[in-house]
Amino acid sequence: MRKNGINRKLTPIEGGICAVEGFRANAVYCGFGDFVFQENGKEDLALIVADRPCPTACVYSTSAIKGAPIAVTKKHMRRGFGQAILINSGVANVFIEDGQKLAELACREIGKYINVDAQDVVIASTGRTDGTISLKQFADNMPNLIEGLSADKEHSLLAARAITTTDKTVKEFSYSFDLGAFSCKIGGILKGSSHVSPNMATTLLFLTTNVNISPEMLQKALLSEVRETLNLLDIDGQASPNDMVCIMANGKGGNYRISCMDTEYKKFTYILREVLTQVCKMLIEKETESGKIVSCHVRGGKSKQVSRAVARSVVGCIGLKKGLANGRLDLESVICAISNAEVEVDLSQAEITFSSEKERTVVFESGMPLSFSKEMAKRIVQEMEREIEIDLRMGNYSSTAFGSDLCEGKP
């Protein structure tokens, strides 16, 4: 039996969510909402359909308030298989009376049209929480939505447009990568602009892949890699009730089936983490005022909890964000953020480094700040990607979190 080797390189390809054979998409206008980006009848109802039921995994918002579609999708995905994803934008099904019943009926409606079990439908919603939607809006537009399903790249773009609300841009991507002798693919569409904060970083993200993997291992991989990527992204410190990441894997890649936590599973998680890391960067680059990324890489943590907490605290630090927005690297804010991470650290052992692709300077070591070139620091700040490296020298665990300069609307 062949085992999979791996080339960790992701090669960009065209097609978005439809780049993976066996998936089709479409979107139509229903009039659900009225956002700046939703002008001239922009599509606001999207559908992604697989040729057959396939392993499907989801990770959801940890907000105390959750939308009705999350409750319905959680129930549907207990078996670990799905075949369709239905997403509306404009109005979020959060405080709507009988919202769960509405979401269930919408799943049944789409299932009836495409001959899919309603239990195999993932449903998601995004938009204003003070509006209303009706089943009639879904039902009246189902025929056009189904009739227009296609596997071409234009229909992936339609679906990507349909899930945007206040987004500045449409966001989609697709990559090819190698698992041993097999060429596999992964594609996705996403939305996310404001309310982007850890646990889960606010976004709707839908992924398709042809990797051959069991439902159990797909769910485990998605959950673990979201923790290391989207859960460590902080743009504006606000969470949302409708966050969801969903991945469908139809197994057509031909690779050795991943069914346990062996080396094959690890190889797949390498790819998934890289894809989700690119998603984090895309959200910052396309949806923040400056488009500049600041990452915090923490190594030497005595546990994953410690390394994650420190990294997340640093990128979410308002003092650091303000400094970056004003063209300076604020070491004091970084030190305060480490101290306020609510985990045990020993700064007397720590080393802190500011770096960019071109330059690198150590600014703190063994409990003491070091003198460093202010000109070099200024050049680092001006780069599109800046990194704060923190070596805690307490253990072997590491994590990387992502953030941005001060966002619009922050005091």
N, C-alpha and C positions, 0 to 999 in steps of 0.2 A: 504494500500500500504506500502510495507516494505521500510524503510529508511536504509541507510548504516551506520554501525559502521566502525571503522577502527583500524587495528593494523599497526602502522607506521613502523614496522620492515620489511625490505627487506630481503628475503631469497634467496640466490644465487641458481640458477638452471642451467641445461645445455640447450643448444639449440641456444643461441644468437638470431639473428633476426628471426629464425624459431621456437623459443620456444613457441610462441603464435600460437595456432591452427588456420589454415585458411590462413597462409602465407607460400610461397615457395620462394626459392632463387637459383641463379646459377651465375657463372662467367666463362668467357672464355678469351683467349689471342687473341688480335687483332693487337698488335704491335704499339700502340699509342705513346709510349714514351720510354725513355731509362734512368731510374733512377737506383741508386745503388741497391735499393731493388727489382727492376724489372729485375731479372736475370733468365736465363733459362726458358724464356717463361712464366713468372709470369702473371696471369690473370690481365687484365686491363679494362674489361667491365663487370659490374655487373648488375643484374636484381633482383628486389624484386617484387613479385606479390601477391595480395590479391585474395581470392576466389570470391569476389564481390566488387563493389564500396563501399567505406566506408568513414566516416568522416576523413578528412586529413587536417593538419595544417602545416604551414611553417613559419619560421623566417629567414630573409636573411641578408646578409652583408650590412653594412651601408657605405661601402667604396664609394668614389666618382666615382670610376671606377667599374663597375659591369659586370660580364660575361653574355654572351647571354643566357645561360641556366636559369639564374635567371629571366630575362625578360619573357621568355617563360613560366616558371613554375608559375610566378605570374599571368599571364593571364589564365593559365589552372586552377588554384586553386581558382578562384573567386567564384565558386559554393560551395567550401568547401568539395568536394568529390574527391577521387583518387582511383586508383586500381593498379597502377604499378609505380615503381621508376627505372629509368635507369641512371647509373652512369659510366662515363669513367674516367680513370686516365691516366697520361702520358702527355697529352697536354690539357691545359685549353682553352676553347672556349671563349677567351676574346677579342683578336684583330684580329680574323679571319674574312675575308671579307664574308659578308652574313652569319655571325655566327648564327643569330636568325633563318634564313631560314633553315640552316643545322639542328639546334636543333628541329625545327618543323617537318622536314622531318624524323628525327630519331624517333620522337614520333609516327608519322604516321606509320612508318615501324614496330615498335614494336607492335603498336595497331593492325595492320593488321594480324600479326602472332598469337597473343593471343586473338583476337576478343575482344579488349578493345577500347573504344572511345579514340582517341588521346588526347582529352581534359581531360581525367582522368589519364594522364601520367605526373609524375614529372620527370624532367631531371636535372642532375647535372654533373659538370665536374671539374677536378682538375689536376694540373700539370704545366708544363712550359707554359709561355705566349708567347713564341717566336716560337712555332711549328705550324703545320697544321694538320688537320684531314679531312677526306672525308666521305661522306655518304656511299661510297662503303665499307669502312672498317666496318661500322655498319652493312650494309645489308648482306655482305658476311658471317658474323658470327652469324646472327640472328637464323638460323635453329639449330645450336649446342647449342646456349644459351637457346632457348626455350625447346628443347628436354631434356636438362639436369636439368630442374627445379625440385627441391625436397624440402621437408620439414624437412630433417634430419640435424643434427648439422654440419655435414661435409660441407654442402652447404652454411650454414651461414658463416663458416670459409672461404670458397672460396670467397664469396662476400666481406668479411672483408679484405682479402688479396688484392682483386682487386682494392679497392679504396685507397690503400696506395701509396705514392710517395717516399718521402725521410724519411718516418717513420722508426724508429728503430724496431718497433714491430707491430704486428697485434693486433687490439683492438676490442673486442666484449664483451658483457655481457648479462645476462638475470636474472630476479628476479621474484619471486612470492610474493604476498602480499594479505591481506584480506580486502575486502570491505563488512562489515557485515558478512553474512553467505556465501558470495561468494568468491571463490579463484580466483584472477585475476593475470595476468602476464604482464610483459613488457620486451622487448628485444631490443638490439641495436647493431649497428656496427658504427665505426667512424674512421676518420683519422685526424691527426693533429701533426705537429712536429715543424716547424718553422713558422714565421709570426703568432704568437699567441698574440693577444692584444684585449682590450675591444672593444665593439660595432661592431660586434659580435666577440667573441674570435674565431680565425681562426680554423675552423674545418668543416668537413662534418660529420653530425650526422644523422643517420636514425633510427627511433624507430617504433616498432610495439607494440600494446597492445590490449587486448580483453575487455577493459573497455567500457561500454555502455555510450556514451556521444554525445551530439549534435555537429555539426561542429562549431557552433558559440562559444560554451563553450570550445571546444578543442583548438581553435585558441587563445581565451582569456587566457586560462591557460598556453599554451606554451609561448606566448609573455611575460606574467608576470613573469614566472619562469626563462626564459632565461635572463631577466633583472637582476634577483637576483643571477644568477650563472655564466653562460658563459660570460655575459657582464661585469662581475667583475673579470675575469681571465686575468692576464697579465704575459706572460712569456718573450717575447722579444720586446714588444712595437710596433710590426708591424702588420698591417691589410692586408687582402687579398680580392680580388674582387669576389671570388666564394663561400664565406661562406654560409652554409645553415644548418638549423635543420629542419627535417621533421618527423612528427609522423602520423601514420595511426592507427585508432581505429575501429576494426570490430564489437564491441558490443557483442561478444560471451561470455563475462564473466558472464552475467545474472544479473548483479547488477541493482538497481533502476536507470533509465535513468537520467543522469545529463543534465538538460536543462536550468538551471538558476543559478545565483550566490547564491545558498543556502549552507547549511552545507555540502551537498554532494559534491558540487564543491570544497569547501575548503579542504575536505578530499583527493580528488584526487590531488589537487595542493601540498599538503604535500608530497605525494609520488613522484610526478614529480620533485619537488625541490630536494628531497633526491637523486633521480636518476641522475639529472644534476650535483649535487654537487659531486657525485662519478665520473662522467665524467671529471670534472675539476681536481680532484685529480689524475685520471688515466693519463691524459695528462701530468701532471707534473712528476709523478712517473716514467712513461715509456719513456718519450721523452726528459727529461732534463739530463744534465751531472751528477748531484748529485742525482736526484730523490727525493730531499727533498722539502717538502711543507712549505710555510709560508702563514698563513692566517691572515687577519686583520678583527676582529669583532668590529664594531662600534655600540654602543648603545647610547641612549640619544640624538639622532639627532632631530632637530626641524622639519625636513621633510625628506622624502625618498631621495630627491635630495642631501641633505646635507650628510646623512649617506653613500650613495653610493659613492659620490665624494671623501669623506675622505678615505674610505676603498680602493678605487681604486688607489688613489694617493699614498697611503702608499705602497701597494704591487708592484707598478710600479716604486718605487724610486730606482734609480741606486745606490745611496749611501748605502741604506739598503741592496741591493743585493750584493754589493761588500763586505760589512761588514760580511754578512752571509757566503759568499764564503771564507772569511779569518778567520772564526771562532769567530766572535764577533757580539754582538747586538748593533747597533749604534743608540742610543737614539736621538742624534742630527739630524740624517737623518729623523727619524720618525717625529720629531717636525717640521722640515722644510717641509716635505711632507704634513702634516696637514695644515700648513700655506699656502702652494702653491696649495691647492685643489680648489681655486677659488670659495669658498662658505664662508659664514660668520660663524666663530666659535669663541669661547672665551676660550682660553687656561687657563685662570685664574681659570676656573671651572673644567677643564678636569682632568681625571685620566688615566694613561697609565700603562698597566701591560704586562710583558713578561711571557709567560707560555709554558709548554709542558704537555704531559699527566701525567708526574710525579711531576713537580715542577711549582711554580708560584711565581713571585715577582713583587711588585708594584715599578715602577721606576720614576713616575712623578705624582704629585698631587697638585692641587690648584695653578697652575702656577709655581711650583718649581720642579726641578729634585731632586730625592732622592738618597741617597747612597744605593747601593745594592751589593750583593756578586758577584764578577767577576767570581768566580768558579762556582756558580750556573748558571750564564748567559752562561758560556762556555758549561755547561752540557745541557742546553736548546738548544743551537745552534746545538749540536751534534745529537739531536733527529731527526727522519725522519719528524715529524710534529711539527712545532713551531707556536704559535699564539701570535699576538699582539692585546690586548684588549684595546679599547679606549672608555671611558665613557665621552661623551661631556656634559652631565647633562644640556641639553637644551630642551629636549622634550622626545617623546616616540617612535621614529623611530630607526630601526636597520638594518644593512646590513653586509654581510660578503664577502670579496674579497679574491682571491687566487693568489699566485705568487710563485716564486722559487728563488733559489740563482742565482748569476750571470750566464747567459747562455753562451754557447760557441759562440764565434764570437763577443761578446760585448767588447768594448774598456775598 
